[in-house]
Amino acid sequence: MTKTTFPNDIFCNPLPMPDYPVGICAPSRRGKDAQNDKYFIGPVRDFRELADPEGIYLDGKWYVFPSARQAYVSSDLARWEYCPLTFEDGSPDLGYAPSIAKVNEHFILTSSTLFQGRAAIFRAPTPLGPYRNLGSPQMPDGAPIRPQWLDPTIFCDDDGRLYMYWHFGGEGAGVFGAEFDPENPVRAMTEPVKVIDFDPTNEFERYGENNEHIDKSYVEGEAMFKHNGEYYLQYACNGTVFRHYAIGVYRGKSPLGPFTVQRTPVVLSPTGRVAGTGHGGWIAGPNGTIWQFYTCCARRIHFFERRIGVDRVTFDANGDAHVTVTNTPQSMTSGDLGWKPVSVNKPTSASSYRDTNYASFATDDATHTWWMPAANDPAPWLEIDLKQTFTLKAVQILWVEEGLNFQQGILPRPVPFELEFFDKNHELLGKRSWLELQTDHLVEFKTFEPIQACHVRLVFDNPAESLLKHGVSNLTLFGNAVYSKQTP
């Protein structure tokens, strides 16, 4: 039998980044301050996250700098490696919303002041460092930058001029921008100007799960990109805790405006495994392509528990930007593969369950529900009845961790697993195994040699001696129906 060859650049959102870090708001990171955090859903405990991705494409590689850990590097969007940054003086925690840009022959890096005190501007000869701290951003007169430095983004124009943008959430909130000195990037050369303000006539900007607050919003998560001679200043809005979190864009002929708003959101996906799609940035990729990296919601332990995704940016005849958010396998070069999710809300069974974390929660296409096997179940299994025969080609698993505690040394670990395939009479047809996994993936995505099956069983280890237990938030199988004149 001839083995099927798939493209080597197949990815599926949310992206399967290795070594997800502890969340910024988790007690192992914030200490006692976490106890007063009103955004925990239930007990205060550790969780993992990545969010707010910006980055660059350089010499055939993507360098992505999300909140919580930097940087992640890939040549194909499918396989990612965590590559720690190096600094000349220690290893600062960049916290939320890092931004990077190439400025002349150096790379400039900064991040948000949230939980960080004063911001810093760094410079390095390569995207991964070593970075030198140049100091905090300043007004033209040398005073600390005003207003508060939140979600900053760096943009270097074609002529080498440097601009930075940031937002402020208090009275007079909005997105601000200024020109900075490319030779001394801590110093603004112009007074900051407000370039984006909340526009309540743009309904998708309004705060709330259903945009119900007509006089309130969080306009943040800004990022600048130049395309066909126009400046596209994107922004996130509505609130990162909501499924209607979105990305909008303003367009102008100058880096500091004036700008005209695009009346439809560039990115909006309020349902499914990839929802709450906001704060990110565009990156110019190979062959003239442009890619939108974005945040997506998980929100199981903490409201700010998030993942990241990526999709292609297109432009219509008027120059308006559009992104179709995907949650199915995509090829970086050829686009959508036509593989359907065939397991959503199909009947399930399991070896066990704990409390009310039933097996059906693993196929409901929601990120905040999950199946958890009993604590004393050493070899849990979860089975899906697909209701007919499908040709199956890929699987995505969104794992759940219980007992995670970085301070106590209860750390993430790889989860070896196996898929067993059965026909409609429950005769075993074959297996696909990943029992030697050495890399921790909180989000797992695997393609495999196609197989036709009607029932699929996931089997994995949950060692009795381990204090870290795994469950499944989503088990999604991808493939296509096998047509038959007979009813299966």
KOLSE-337521 format. One record per residue (C-alpha): residue number from 0; z, y, x. Coordinates in nm, 2 decimals, always signed. Layout:
N
ATOM   n     pz     py     px
ATOM NUM      Z      Y      X
...
***
This chain:
488
ATOM   n     pz     py     px
ATOM   0  +0.00  +0.00  +0.00
ATOM   1  -0.09  +0.35  +0.13
ATOM   2  +0.21  +0.57  +0.17
ATOM   3  +0.19  +0.90  -0.02
ATOM   4  +0.18  +1.21  +0.20
ATOM   5  +0.34  +1.52  +0.06
ATOM   6  +0.31  +1.87  +0.21
ATOM   7  +0.59  +1.94  +0.46
ATOM   8  +0.67  +2.27  +0.31
ATOM   9  +0.81  +2.17  -0.03
ATOM  10  +1.12  +2.36  -0.14
ATOM  11  +1.31  +2.39  -0.47
ATOM  12  +1.55  +2.66  -0.59
ATOM  13  +1.84  +2.71  -0.53
ATOM  14  +1.75  +2.65  -0.17
ATOM  15  +1.92  +2.36  +0.02
ATOM  16  +2.08  +2.57  +0.29
ATOM  17  +2.30  +2.36  +0.53
ATOM  18  +2.67  +2.43  +0.60
ATOM  19  +2.74  +2.67  +0.31
ATOM  20  +3.04  +2.89  +0.42
ATOM  21  +3.37  +2.95  +0.24
ATOM  22  +3.33  +3.23  -0.01
ATOM  23  +3.43  +3.58  +0.08
ATOM  24  +3.68  +3.60  -0.20
ATOM  25  +3.83  +3.25  -0.13
ATOM  26  +4.20  +3.24  -0.02
ATOM  27  +4.10  +3.08  +0.31
ATOM  28  +3.91  +3.40  +0.38
ATOM  29  +4.10  +3.68  +0.20
ATOM  30  +4.45  +3.54  +0.24
ATOM  31  +4.72  +3.67  +0.00
ATOM  32  +4.48  +3.92  -0.15
ATOM  33  +4.30  +3.64  -0.33
ATOM  34  +4.60  +3.58  -0.54
ATOM  35  +4.54  +3.90  -0.73
ATOM  36  +4.17  +3.85  -0.78
ATOM  37  +4.09  +3.86  -1.15
ATOM  38  +3.75  +3.69  -1.10
ATOM  39  +3.88  +3.34  -1.04
ATOM  40  +3.80  +3.10  -1.32
ATOM  41  +4.13  +2.90  -1.33
ATOM  42  +4.34  +2.84  -1.02
ATOM  43  +4.29  +3.04  -0.71
ATOM  44  +4.12  +2.80  -0.47
ATOM  45  +3.85  +2.77  -0.20
ATOM  46  +3.48  +2.77  -0.29
ATOM  47  +3.16  +2.82  -0.10
ATOM  48  +2.88  +3.07  -0.15
ATOM  49  +2.57  +3.24  -0.01
ATOM  50  +2.43  +3.55  -0.17
ATOM  51  +2.24  +3.89  -0.13
ATOM  52  +1.97  +3.75  +0.11
ATOM  53  +1.77  +3.99  +0.32
ATOM  54  +1.58  +3.91  +0.64
ATOM  55  +1.26  +3.92  +0.84
ATOM  56  +0.96  +3.70  +0.93
ATOM  57  +0.90  +3.68  +1.30
ATOM  58  +0.68  +3.46  +1.52
ATOM  59  +0.64  +3.20  +1.25
ATOM  60  +1.00  +3.18  +1.14
ATOM  61  +1.21  +3.32  +0.86
ATOM  62  +1.54  +3.48  +0.96
ATOM  63  +1.76  +3.52  +0.65
ATOM  64  +2.09  +3.71  +0.66
ATOM  65  +2.29  +3.64  +0.34
ATOM  66  +2.64  +3.74  +0.25
ATOM  67  +2.92  +3.52  +0.39
ATOM  68  +2.73  +3.36  +0.69
ATOM  69  +2.44  +3.46  +0.92
ATOM  70  +2.17  +3.36  +1.00
ATOM  71  +1.96  +3.09  +0.85
ATOM  72  +1.62  +3.01  +1.01
ATOM  73  +1.32  +2.82  +0.88
ATOM  74  +0.95  +2.78  +0.96
ATOM  75  +0.85  +2.65  +0.62
ATOM  76  +1.11  +2.75  +0.35
ATOM  77  +1.20  +2.38  +0.31
ATOM  78  +1.41  +2.30  +0.62
ATOM  79  +1.68  +2.55  +0.72
ATOM  80  +1.91  +2.57  +1.02
ATOM  81  +2.22  +2.77  +1.05
ATOM  82  +2.20  +2.97  +1.37
ATOM  83  +2.52  +3.17  +1.44
ATOM  84  +2.48  +3.53  +1.56
ATOM  85  +2.62  +3.64  +1.89
ATOM  86  +2.79  +3.97  +1.96
ATOM  87  +2.89  +4.14  +2.29
ATOM  88  +3.24  +4.20  +2.16
ATOM  89  +3.39  +3.92  +1.95
ATOM  90  +3.25  +3.77  +1.64
ATOM  91  +3.29  +4.02  +1.35
ATOM  92  +3.28  +3.90  +0.99
ATOM  93  +2.99  +4.09  +0.84
ATOM  94  +3.11  +4.01  +0.49
ATOM  95  +2.88  +4.11  +0.21
ATOM  96  +2.51  +4.22  +0.21
ATOM  97  +2.39  +4.23  +0.57
ATOM  98  +2.05  +4.39  +0.64
ATOM  99  +1.83  +4.37  +0.94
ATOM 100  +1.51  +4.54  +1.05
ATOM 101  +1.31  +4.56  +1.37
ATOM 102  +1.32  +4.92  +1.50
ATOM 103  +1.09  +4.97  +1.80
ATOM 104  +1.18  +4.69  +2.04
ATOM 105  +1.52  +4.62  +1.90
ATOM 106  +1.68  +4.47  +1.59
ATOM 107  +1.93  +4.68  +1.39
ATOM 108  +2.19  +4.52  +1.17
ATOM 109  +2.45  +4.65  +0.93
ATOM 110  +2.65  +4.53  +0.62
ATOM 111  +2.86  +4.65  +0.34
ATOM 112  +3.21  +4.81  +0.37
ATOM 113  +3.35  +4.61  +0.08
ATOM 114  +3.67  +4.44  +0.21
ATOM 115  +3.56  +4.55  +0.56
ATOM 116  +3.71  +4.90  +0.60
ATOM 117  +3.46  +5.10  +0.81
ATOM 118  +3.10  +4.99  +0.85
ATOM 119  +2.92  +4.93  +1.17
ATOM 120  +2.57  +4.95  +1.30
ATOM 121  +2.47  +4.69  +1.55
ATOM 122  +2.17  +4.66  +1.79
ATOM 123  +2.03  +4.35  +1.97
ATOM 124  +1.72  +4.24  +2.16
ATOM 125  +1.66  +3.94  +1.93
ATOM 126  +1.74  +3.87  +1.56
ATOM 127  +2.02  +3.64  +1.66
ATOM 128  +2.18  +3.87  +1.92
ATOM 129  +2.36  +3.94  +2.13
ATOM 130  +2.45  +4.24  +1.91
ATOM 131  +2.62  +4.56  +2.04
ATOM 132  +2.84  +4.76  +1.81
ATOM 133  +2.70  +5.12  +1.82
ATOM 134  +2.96  +5.26  +1.59
ATOM 135  +2.99  +5.36  +1.22
ATOM 136  +2.71  +5.55  +1.04
ATOM 137  +2.75  +5.92  +1.05
ATOM 138  +2.63  +6.23  +0.86
ATOM 139  +2.41  +6.48  +1.06
ATOM 140  +2.72  +6.67  +1.15
ATOM 141  +2.89  +6.36  +1.29
ATOM 142  +3.13  +6.31  +1.00
ATOM 143  +3.16  +5.96  +0.84
ATOM 144  +2.87  +5.88  +0.61
ATOM 145  +2.91  +5.98  +0.25
ATOM 146  +2.95  +5.83  -0.01
ATOM 147  +3.08  +5.47  +0.04
ATOM 148  +2.85  +5.24  +0.25
ATOM 149  +2.78  +4.96  +0.00
ATOM 150  +2.49  +4.71  +0.01
ATOM 151  +2.31  +4.90  +0.29
ATOM 152  +1.95  +4.83  +0.37
ATOM 153  +1.75  +4.92  +0.67
ATOM 154  +1.38  +5.02  +0.67
ATOM 155  +1.16  +5.11  +0.96
ATOM 156  +0.83  +5.27  +0.86
ATOM 157  +0.49  +5.21  +1.03
ATOM 158  +0.53  +5.54  +1.23
ATOM 159  +0.86  +5.42  +1.37
ATOM 160  +1.08  +5.65  +1.16
ATOM 161  +1.40  +5.49  +1.04
ATOM 162  +1.56  +5.51  +0.70
ATOM 163  +1.87  +5.35  +0.54
ATOM 164  +1.98  +5.32  +0.18
ATOM 165  +2.31  +5.24  +0.03
ATOM 166  +2.49  +5.27  -0.30
ATOM 167  +2.82  +5.40  -0.43
ATOM 168  +3.00  +5.28  -0.75
ATOM 169  +3.24  +5.56  -0.83
ATOM 170  +3.18  +5.89  -1.00
ATOM 171  +2.83  +6.01  -0.93
ATOM 172  +2.73  +5.65  -0.87
ATOM 173  +2.37  +5.56  -0.76
ATOM 174  +2.16  +5.46  -0.46
ATOM 175  +2.14  +5.71  -0.17
ATOM 176  +1.90  +5.73  +0.12
ATOM 177  +1.86  +5.93  +0.44
ATOM 178  +1.65  +5.93  +0.76
ATOM 179  +1.83  +5.81  +1.07
ATOM 180  +1.76  +5.85  +1.44
ATOM 181  +1.58  +5.54  +1.57
ATOM 182  +1.72  +5.60  +1.92
ATOM 183  +2.07  +5.65  +1.79
ATOM 184  +2.07  +5.47  +1.46
ATOM 185  +2.43  +5.55  +1.37
ATOM 186  +2.34  +5.92  +1.32
ATOM 187  +2.17  +6.04  +1.00
ATOM 188  +1.91  +6.31  +1.06
ATOM 189  +1.89  +6.43  +0.70
ATOM 190  +2.16  +6.48  +0.43
ATOM 191  +2.18  +6.18  +0.20
ATOM 192  +1.99  +6.22  -0.13
ATOM 193  +2.03  +6.02  -0.45
ATOM 194  +1.71  +5.82  -0.49
ATOM 195  +1.81  +5.59  -0.79
ATOM 196  +2.04  +5.67  -1.08
ATOM 197  +2.13  +5.45  -1.37
ATOM 198  +1.86  +5.48  -1.64
ATOM 199  +2.00  +5.37  -1.98
ATOM 200  +1.65  +5.37  -2.13
ATOM 201  +1.58  +5.07  -1.91
ATOM 202  +1.76  +4.82  -2.12
ATOM 203  +1.77  +4.55  -1.84
ATOM 204  +1.98  +4.79  -1.63
ATOM 205  +2.27  +4.81  -1.88
ATOM 206  +2.59  +4.63  -1.80
ATOM 207  +2.69  +4.31  -1.98
ATOM 208  +2.55  +3.96  -2.05
ATOM 209  +2.34  +4.10  -2.33
ATOM 210  +2.29  +4.45  -2.18
ATOM 211  +2.53  +4.57  -2.45
ATOM 212  +2.69  +4.86  -2.26
ATOM 213  +2.46  +5.15  -2.32
ATOM 214  +2.64  +5.39  -2.09
ATOM 215  +2.74  +5.17  -1.80
ATOM 216  +2.58  +4.97  -1.52
ATOM 217  +2.61  +4.87  -1.16
ATOM 218  +2.29  +4.98  -0.98
ATOM 219  +2.32  +4.82  -0.64
ATOM 220  +2.16  +4.57  -0.40
ATOM 221  +1.89  +4.80  -0.28
ATOM 222  +1.61  +4.70  -0.04
ATOM 223  +1.29  +4.89  +0.07
ATOM 224  +0.94  +4.75  +0.13
ATOM 225  +0.61  +4.91  +0.20
ATOM 226  +0.29  +4.77  +0.03
ATOM 227  -0.06  +4.92  +0.02
ATOM 228  +0.07  +5.26  +0.13
ATOM 229  +0.34  +5.27  -0.14
ATOM 230  +0.72  +5.25  -0.10
ATOM 231  +0.89  +4.99  -0.33
ATOM 232  +1.27  +5.05  -0.35
ATOM 233  +1.42  +4.76  -0.53
ATOM 234  +1.76  +4.74  -0.68
ATOM 235  +1.99  +4.50  -0.86
ATOM 236  +2.15  +4.58  -1.19
ATOM 237  +2.36  +4.47  -1.48
ATOM 238  +2.63  +4.29  -1.28
ATOM 239  +2.62  +3.99  -1.05
ATOM 240  +2.86  +3.79  -1.27
ATOM 241  +2.60  +3.78  -1.55
ATOM 242  +2.31  +3.55  -1.62
ATOM 243  +2.10  +3.86  -1.70
ATOM 244  +2.16  +4.00  -1.35
ATOM 245  +1.81  +4.13  -1.25
ATOM 246  +1.60  +4.31  -0.99
ATOM 247  +1.41  +4.63  -1.07
ATOM 248  +1.20  +4.85  -0.86
ATOM 249  +1.11  +5.22  -0.81
ATOM 250  +0.78  +5.32  -0.65
ATOM 251  +0.69  +5.63  -0.45
ATOM 252  +0.46  +5.78  -0.19
ATOM 253  +0.75  +5.88  +0.04
ATOM 254  +1.05  +5.68  +0.18
ATOM 255  +1.29  +5.92  +0.01
ATOM 256  +1.10  +5.98  -0.31
ATOM 257  +1.03  +6.10  -0.56
ATOM 258  +1.02  +5.76  -0.72
ATOM 259  +0.89  +5.63  -1.05
ATOM 260  +1.06  +5.34  -1.21
ATOM 261  +0.87  +5.02  -1.31
ATOM 262  +0.98  +4.96  -1.67
ATOM 263  +0.99  +4.59  -1.65
ATOM 264  +1.22  +4.39  -1.42
ATOM 265  +1.06  +4.23  -1.11
ATOM 266  +1.31  +3.94  -1.13
ATOM 267  +1.49  +3.81  -1.44
ATOM 268  +1.59  +3.45  -1.52
ATOM 269  +1.88  +3.42  -1.76
ATOM 270  +1.89  +3.05  -1.82
ATOM 271  +1.90  +2.72  -1.64
ATOM 272  +2.00  +2.61  -1.28
ATOM 273  +1.84  +2.93  -1.14
ATOM 274  +1.99  +3.21  -1.34
ATOM 275  +2.15  +3.55  -1.27
ATOM 276  +1.87  +3.63  -1.02
ATOM 277  +1.95  +3.96  -0.85
ATOM 278  +2.03  +4.12  -0.52
ATOM 279  +1.80  +4.02  -0.24
ATOM 280  +1.49  +4.16  -0.06
ATOM 281  +1.12  +4.11  +0.00
ATOM 282  +1.00  +3.96  +0.33
ATOM 283  +0.64  +3.97  +0.44
ATOM 284  +0.54  +3.61  +0.52
ATOM 285  +0.23  +3.44  +0.67
ATOM 286  -0.12  +3.51  +0.55
ATOM 287  -0.04  +3.83  +0.38
ATOM 288  +0.21  +3.67  +0.14
ATOM 289  +0.52  +3.85  +0.02
ATOM 290  +0.84  +3.66  -0.08
ATOM 291  +1.13  +3.77  -0.29
ATOM 292  +1.47  +3.62  -0.17
ATOM 293  +1.73  +3.66  -0.44
ATOM 294  +2.09  +3.57  -0.54
ATOM 295  +2.15  +3.32  -0.83
ATOM 296  +2.46  +3.24  -1.02
ATOM 297  +2.69  +2.93  -0.98
ATOM 298  +3.02  +3.07  -1.12
ATOM 299  +3.22  +2.75  -1.14
ATOM 300  +3.53  +2.85  -0.95
ATOM 301  +3.48  +3.23  -0.90
ATOM 302  +3.26  +3.48  -1.08
ATOM 303  +3.10  +3.57  -0.74
ATOM 304  +3.03  +3.20  -0.65
ATOM 305  +2.65  +3.22  -0.59
ATOM 306  +2.35  +3.05  -0.43
ATOM 307  +2.01  +3.18  -0.31
ATOM 308  +1.65  +3.13  -0.40
ATOM 309  +1.30  +3.25  -0.30
ATOM 310  +0.97  +3.29  -0.48
ATOM 311  +0.64  +3.46  -0.42
ATOM 312  +0.58  +3.83  -0.52
ATOM 313  +0.25  +3.92  -0.69
ATOM 314  +0.11  +4.26  -0.79
ATOM 315  -0.10  +4.35  -1.09
ATOM 316  -0.39  +4.59  -1.10
ATOM 317  -0.15  +4.88  -1.15
ATOM 318  +0.05  +4.79  -0.84
ATOM 319  +0.35  +4.67  -1.05
ATOM 320  +0.54  +4.38  -0.88
ATOM 321  +0.62  +4.05  -1.05
ATOM 322  +0.81  +3.74  -0.95
ATOM 323  +0.81  +3.42  -1.15
ATOM 324  +1.14  +3.25  -1.08
ATOM 325  +1.10  +2.87  -1.03
ATOM 326  +1.34  +2.58  -1.04
ATOM 327  +1.08  +2.30  -0.97
ATOM 328  +0.94  +2.18  -0.64
ATOM 329  +0.71  +2.44  -0.48
ATOM 330  +0.48  +2.43  -0.17
ATOM 331  +0.50  +2.74  +0.05
ATOM 332  +0.12  +2.71  +0.10
ATOM 333  -0.02  +2.58  -0.23
ATOM 334  +0.24  +2.69  -0.49
ATOM 335  +0.36  +2.49  -0.79
ATOM 336  +0.31  +2.12  -0.76
ATOM 337  +0.33  +2.04  -1.13
ATOM 338  +0.63  +1.82  -1.10
ATOM 339  +0.84  +1.85  -1.42
ATOM 340  +1.22  +1.82  -1.44
ATOM 341  +1.24  +1.50  -1.65
ATOM 342  +1.61  +1.44  -1.66
ATOM 343  +1.75  +1.75  -1.84
ATOM 344  +1.98  +1.66  -2.13
ATOM 345  +1.88  +1.29  -2.12
ATOM 346  +2.14  +1.02  -2.21
ATOM 347  +2.38  +0.95  -1.93
ATOM 348  +2.65  +0.69  -1.84
ATOM 349  +2.89  +0.67  -1.54
ATOM 350  +3.13  +0.45  -1.36
ATOM 351  +3.42  +0.68  -1.46
ATOM 352  +3.50  +1.04  -1.54
ATOM 353  +3.80  +1.27  -1.50
ATOM 354  +3.96  +1.47  -1.77
ATOM 355  +3.68  +1.62  -1.98
ATOM 356  +3.42  +1.63  -1.70
ATOM 357  +3.18  +1.39  -1.88
ATOM 358  +2.86  +1.24  -1.73
ATOM 359  +2.64  +1.45  -1.97
ATOM 360  +2.75  +1.77  -1.79
ATOM 361  +2.55  +1.66  -1.49
ATOM 362  +2.22  +1.69  -1.68
ATOM 363  +2.28  +1.99  -1.89
ATOM 364  +2.09  +2.23  -1.66
ATOM 365  +2.40  +2.46  -1.63
ATOM 366  +2.57  +2.55  -1.31
ATOM 367  +2.93  +2.60  -1.44
ATOM 368  +2.97  +2.25  -1.59
ATOM 369  +3.00  +1.92  -1.40
ATOM 370  +3.07  +1.55  -1.40
ATOM 371  +3.37  +1.44  -1.19
ATOM 372  +3.44  +1.07  -1.14
ATOM 373  +3.80  +0.95  -1.15
ATOM 374  +4.00  +1.01  -0.83
ATOM 375  +4.04  +0.64  -0.77
ATOM 376  +3.67  +0.55  -0.82
ATOM 377  +3.56  +0.46  -0.46
ATOM 378  +3.19  +0.42  -0.54
ATOM 379  +3.10  +0.64  -0.83
ATOM 380  +2.76  +0.61  -1.00
ATOM 381  +2.58  +0.82  -1.26
ATOM 382  +2.29  +0.68  -1.46
ATOM 383  +2.02  +0.86  -1.66
ATOM 384  +1.81  +0.71  -1.93
ATOM 385  +1.48  +0.90  -1.91
ATOM 386  +1.36  +0.76  -2.24
ATOM 387  +1.02  +0.66  -2.11
ATOM 388  +0.86  +0.57  -1.78
ATOM 389  +0.79  +0.85  -1.53
ATOM 390  +0.64  +0.87  -1.19
ATOM 391  +0.93  +1.02  -0.99
ATOM 392  +0.88  +1.21  -0.67
ATOM 393  +1.19  +1.42  -0.59
ATOM 394  +1.55  +1.48  -0.67
ATOM 395  +1.79  +1.78  -0.66
ATOM 396  +2.16  +1.74  -0.65
ATOM 397  +2.40  +2.03  -0.69
ATOM 398  +2.73  +1.88  -0.56
ATOM 399  +3.07  +1.98  -0.68
ATOM 400  +3.38  +1.98  -0.44
ATOM 401  +3.74  +1.94  -0.55
ATOM 402  +4.03  +1.97  -0.31
ATOM 403  +3.84  +2.20  -0.06
ATOM 404  +4.09  +2.39  +0.15
ATOM 405  +3.97  +2.54  +0.48
ATOM 406  +4.32  +2.65  +0.58
ATOM 407  +4.46  +2.29  +0.55
ATOM 408  +4.16  +2.13  +0.72
ATOM 409  +4.01  +1.98  +0.41
ATOM 410  +3.66  +2.06  +0.50
ATOM 411  +3.31  +2.00  +0.36
ATOM 412  +3.13  +1.69  +0.47
ATOM 413  +2.79  +1.53  +0.41
ATOM 414  +2.75  +1.31  +0.10
ATOM 415  +2.54  +1.00  +0.17
ATOM 416  +2.38  +0.88  -0.15
ATOM 417  +2.13  +0.63  -0.29
ATOM 418  +1.90  +0.63  -0.59
ATOM 419  +1.84  +0.30  -0.78
ATOM 420  +1.53  +0.28  -1.01
ATOM 421  +1.50  +0.05  -1.31
ATOM 422  +1.24  -0.03  -1.57
ATOM 423  +1.29  -0.01  -1.95
ATOM 424  +1.45  -0.36  -1.94
ATOM 425  +1.69  -0.24  -1.67
ATOM 426  +1.53  -0.46  -1.40
ATOM 427  +1.58  -0.32  -1.05
ATOM 428  +1.25  -0.18  -0.92
ATOM 429  +1.36  -0.03  -0.59
ATOM 430  +1.59  +0.21  -0.41
ATOM 431  +1.56  +0.53  -0.21
ATOM 432  +1.84  +0.58  +0.03
ATOM 433  +1.99  +0.87  +0.23
ATOM 434  +2.29  +0.68  +0.37
ATOM 435  +2.29  +0.83  +0.72
ATOM 436  +2.31  +1.20  +0.64
ATOM 437  +2.46  +1.40  +0.91
ATOM 438  +2.43  +1.75  +0.77
ATOM 439  +2.64  +1.90  +0.49
ATOM 440  +2.42  +2.02  +0.19
ATOM 441  +2.61  +2.16  -0.11
ATOM 442  +2.26  +2.18  -0.26
ATOM 443  +2.06  +1.87  -0.18
ATOM 444  +1.68  +1.84  -0.23
ATOM 445  +1.48  +1.53  -0.13
ATOM 446  +1.12  +1.42  -0.19
ATOM 447  +1.05  +1.04  -0.17
ATOM 448  +0.77  +0.79  -0.21
ATOM 449  +0.67  +0.80  -0.58
ATOM 450  +0.81  +0.52  -0.80
ATOM 451  +0.77  +0.46  -1.17
ATOM 452  +1.10  +0.41  -1.35
ATOM 453  +1.27  +0.46  -1.69
ATOM 454  +1.63  +0.45  -1.57
ATOM 455  +1.77  +0.61  -1.25
ATOM 456  +2.12  +0.56  -1.10
ATOM 457  +2.28  +0.78  -0.84
ATOM 458  +2.54  +0.61  -0.62
ATOM 459  +2.76  +0.78  -0.36
ATOM 460  +3.09  +0.73  -0.17
ATOM 461  +3.41  +0.89  -0.27
ATOM 462  +3.65  +0.74  -0.01
ATOM 463  +4.00  +0.69  -0.14
ATOM 464  +4.16  +0.83  +0.17
ATOM 465  +3.96  +1.16  +0.15
ATOM 466  +4.13  +1.46  +0.00
ATOM 467  +3.79  +1.61  -0.08
ATOM 468  +3.63  +1.46  -0.38
ATOM 469  +3.27  +1.51  -0.50
ATOM 470  +3.12  +1.54  -0.84
ATOM 471  +2.78  +1.65  -0.97
ATOM 472  +2.70  +1.98  -1.14
ATOM 473  +2.33  +1.89  -1.17
ATOM 474  +2.13  +1.58  -1.10
ATOM 475  +1.76  +1.67  -1.16
ATOM 476  +1.47  +1.43  -1.12
ATOM 477  +1.12  +1.56  -1.08
ATOM 478  +0.80  +1.38  -1.17
ATOM 479  +0.53  +1.32  -1.44
ATOM 480  +0.50  +1.11  -1.75
ATOM 481  +0.32  +0.77  -1.73
ATOM 482  +0.09  +0.77  -2.04
ATOM 483  +0.08  +0.45  -2.24
ATOM 484  -0.06  +0.36  -2.58
ATOM 485  +0.26  +0.16  -2.65
ATOM 486  +0.59  +0.33  -2.74
ATOM 487  +0.83  +0.28  -2.45
***
